[in-house]
Amino acid sequence: MDTLFQGCNIRACHAFRVCRNADVERNEEEAEDLLEMMSDEVRTRRFASFVRLEVQDTMPEHVKDRLMKSLELRSFDVTSVPHAAPLGFGVLDSIDVSFEMDDALVFDHWSPRTHPRLVGIDVPSSSASEAEEMSKRNIFDEIKKGDILVHHPYHSFATSTQAFFEAAARDKDVLSIKSTLYRTSSNSPIISSLIKACDNGKNVAVLVELKARFDEERNLGFAERLETAGCNVAYGVKGVKTHCKATLVVRREGEKLVKYVHLGTGNYNPSTAGIYTDYGMFTCKEEYGEDAVNLFKFLMGHHFQKEFNRLLVAPQSLQSSMVDLIENEITAAKKGYKASITAKMNGLDDPEICKAFYRASQAGVSVNLIVRGICRIRPGVPGISENIRVISIIGRFLEHHRCFRFENALQTGKADPKIYMGSADLMRRNLLHRVEVVTLVEDERIRCEIQDMLDACLVDGVLAWELGADGRYHRTPEARAIAAKHSSQDPGKGKLMPIAATKGLHASLMVDVLKKRSKSKTKQSVAGIAAKNLKYAARMPKQAMVKSAEDMAQPEKLEKAESAFPVSSSSSSSSDKRPSMHEIIDANARPIEGEKVINDTSEDSMDDVAFDMEV
C-alpha cells in the first residue's frame, strides 16, 4: 500500500467488491444493425449501474456508508463476508498454491473414449485422390448404417462431433453446412472447420447467438471472423435467443442429395464437453433432414413453420406439445392403462408444465423428475403430488442433458414409450423466449441407451439428493430406500442400475463405456485377422469346390491346389468338413507353387496373428 500511496499516512485498509448490472435494456425491433447494437451493449456494460456491494465484516460503518453513498446503493444491497477478504472463484483460481489434497479426495483420472462405431474413422482430405478417398472409412458412411448417439464426456468430442465438422469441411462431396453456435471455446476447432469449409468452396451458413449472456464479446469476435472468411452469418431471431444445438450437412452421393443432421443437448464447445454430460445424435433419415432444412429456413428468416415431422420446436409448439404428452398419460391412467413420465433437465419452473405434472400425479401417473437445479414442483404432498418424485444428481460432471420419456399406452393399451432429447429445460424462458429443439428418438438401440441412463439416475445411491415435501433435499436412509424400489423400465434393461446403486451414475456410465470399448477392440482384432488373410481365405473355398471339366483335364494343377488344404482321411469328401481357422492360417503359410505370395508370412507377423487370436 505504501508503494501505491507514496507520502500518504495510511490509517487502515479494507477490501470490497462490487457487482454491476448485466441486464442492459435493448430494443431489437428498432435496431438497424444487431451486430452494432450488441457491440455497443458490451462497451456499455463496463459502465453499468452498481447492484451489489460486498465488504469485509471488519470494515467500519462510516466507511461502508461512504461507499454506499458513492455507489448509490441501499443497505440491503450490501453483504458483509466473515473472512479476510471478499474474493471471487476466479481470484482463488489465480493463486499459485499447491493444496496437496489427499488422494481419497481426488477423482480417478478419466479420459473420454472414442465411440465404438467411430473408431478408425478417417477425416477426408481435399487433396487426396478419388481412389484414396474410396479406401478410407468415412463418418458419413457410418452414419448411413444407422443413427449414432454419443454421450459426452464419456465419449470423445474430438473424435465425434468435432470430427463430423472436420469431415464436412474437407469432403469433396459436401455442398453446404448450416449450424447454430450459442457458446463455444476461445480457440474453437468448430469455427476453424467452418472457415476451412468456406475456403474449400462450400456454402456455409452459421447462426451466431450474440445475446448469449456473458459470451457476447466472444461471439461478436467469432461472427466477424466467419463473415471475413465468407460465411453467411445470421444473428438470431428477433425477440428470442437461439439456444438449440443443430447442424445440417448436405452431401452429394451419386445423383442424390443426402442430409446429415447432428442434434445435441449441449453446446459445440470442446472445453465444456469434457465436464458437462450431454447427448449428441447423428442421423441421415429423411424426416430429420427435412425438419433440419425447415428449422434453418426459420432461423435464417426465410419462413415460419410451426409443425415438424420429428422435432418439437420452441417457441412455436414445444410447451403445448409437452402439455399434450402429459395429458395423454393422464387419460391413459384414467382408463386403467400403465402411465408414467420420466424427465431429466437442468431446471423446472414453467407454470403450465408444473400444473400438468400435478394433474398427472392426482390421476395416478407415476412421475419421476431428475432436476439438477431449480425446481418449482413440491413432491410428496398428500392429495396433490404423492406420485411425484424429484431427485437432483450432483457429482464430478455437471448433469446437463435433457431427456423425456412418456409411457404412451393410450392408443393400444400397451406401453410403447416415446423418448425425446434436446436443448430445452422445462423453464418458462426456454419454452417461450428461446428457440429450442427437442427431437423424438426412433432408433431402438438409442432409446434403450437413454432409458438405461434414466434408470441409473433413479437408483443412484451415491450422488442423488431426494427432494422432500418440506422443500429440502435429503440423503437419508429413507431416501435411499425410495431409490432402491425403482425397477427398470422398457425399453431399457437396467444394466447400469447395479453399479449406479453402489458407485453412482457417473461410475456406472464410465464402466459401461469401457466395456463397450473392450468389445469393440475384440471385434477389431478379429476383423484384423480377416483383413490380413482376406485374399487367401477367399481363395481356399474355391479350391475345394467341385472341379470343372477344364480342371479335370489338368490333374497336376488339382494336386497342387489340394495340397494346400490337407483333408482328414475320415472325411468322406472335401465338402463334408469345412477347414478350421488354424488350418486356414497354416495353409496360408504355404503358398501354392508358381503363385506370388501376397501376405507377409514372416515369423513376426504370424506371432501377431496368434496374439490377436488369443485376445
Stockholm file with secondary structure:
# STOCKHOLM 1.0

chainA/1-615         MDTLFQGCNIRACHAFRVCRNADVERNEEEAEDLLEMMSDEVRTRRFASFVRLEVQDTMPEHVKDRLMKSLELRSFDVTSVPHAAPLGFGVLDSIDVSFEMDDALVFDHWSPRTHPRLVGIDVPSSSASEAEEMSKRNIFDEIKKGDILVHHPYHSFATSTQAFFEAAARDKDVLSIKSTLYRTSSNSPIISSLIKACDNGKNVAVLVELKARFDEERNLGFAERLETAGCNVAYGVKGVKTHCKATLVVRREGEKLVKYVHLGTGNYNPSTAGIYTDYGMFTCKEEYGEDAVNLFKFLMGHHFQKEFNRLLVAPQSLQSSMVDLIENEITAAKKGYKASITAKMNGLDDPEICKAFYRASQAGVSVNLIVRGICRIRPGVPGISENIRVISIIGRFLEHHRCFRFENALQTGKADPKIYMGSADLMRRNLLHRVEVVTLVEDERIRCEIQDMLDACLVDGVLAWELGADGRYHRTPEARAIAAKHSSQDPGKGKLMPIAATKGLHASLMVDVLKKRSKSKTKQSVAGIAAKNLKYAARMPKQAMVKSAEDMAQPEKLEKAESAFPVSSSSSSSSDKRPSMHEIIDANARPIEGEKVINDTSEDSMDDVAFDMEV
#=GR chainA/1-615 SS CTTTSTTCCCCCCCCEEEEECCCCCCCTTTCSCHHHHHHHHHHHHTTCCEEEEEEETTSCHHHHHHHHHHHTCCGGGEEEESSSSCCCHHHHHHSCCCCCCCGGGSCCCCCCBCCGGGTTCCCCCTTSCHHHHHHSCCHHHHHHTSCEEEEETTBCSTTTHHHHHHHHHHCTTEEEEEEEESSCCTTCHHHHHHHHHHHTTCEEEEEECTTSTTCHHHHHHHHHHHHHHTCEEECCCTTSEECCEEEEEEEEETTEEEEEEEEESSCSCTTGGGTEEEEEEEECCHHHHHHHHHHHHHHTTSCCCCCCSSEEEETTTHHHHHHHHHHHHHHHHHTTCCCEEEEEESCBCCHHHHHHHHHHHHTTCEEEEEESSCBCCCTTCTTTTTTEEEEEECSSSEECCEEEEECCCTTTSSCCCEEEEESCCBSHHHHHSEEEEEEEECCHHHHHHHHHHHHHHHHCSSSEEEECTTSCEECSHHHHHHHHTCCCCTTCCCTTHHHHHHHCHHHHHHHHHHHHHHHHHHHHHHHHHHHHTHHHHHHHHHHTSCCCHHHHTCHHHHHHHHHTSCCCTTCSSTTTSCCCHHHHHHHHHSCCTTSCCCSCCCHHHHHHHHHHHHC
#=GC SS_cons         CTTTSTTCCCCCCCCEEEEECCCCCCCTTTCSCHHHHHHHHHHHHTTCCEEEEEEETTSCHHHHHHHHHHHTCCGGGEEEESSSSCCCHHHHHHSCCCCCCCGGGSCCCCCCBCCGGGTTCCCCCTTSCHHHHHHSCCHHHHHHTSCEEEEETTBCSTTTHHHHHHHHHHCTTEEEEEEEESSCCTTCHHHHHHHHHHHTTCEEEEEECTTSTTCHHHHHHHHHHHHHHTCEEECCCTTSEECCEEEEEEEEETTEEEEEEEEESSCSCTTGGGTEEEEEEEECCHHHHHHHHHHHHHHTTSCCCCCCSSEEEETTTHHHHHHHHHHHHHHHHHTTCCCEEEEEESCBCCHHHHHHHHHHHHTTCEEEEEESSCBCCCTTCTTTTTTEEEEEECSSSEECCEEEEECCCTTTSSCCCEEEEESCCBSHHHHHSEEEEEEEECCHHHHHHHHHHHHHHHHCSSSEEEECTTSCEECSHHHHHHHHTCCCCTTCCCTTHHHHHHHCHHHHHHHHHHHHHHHHHHHHHHHHHHHHTHHHHHHHHHHTSCCCHHHHTCHHHHHHHHHTSCCCTTCSSTTTSCCCHHHHHHHHHSCCTTSCCCSCCCHHHHHHHHHHHHC
//
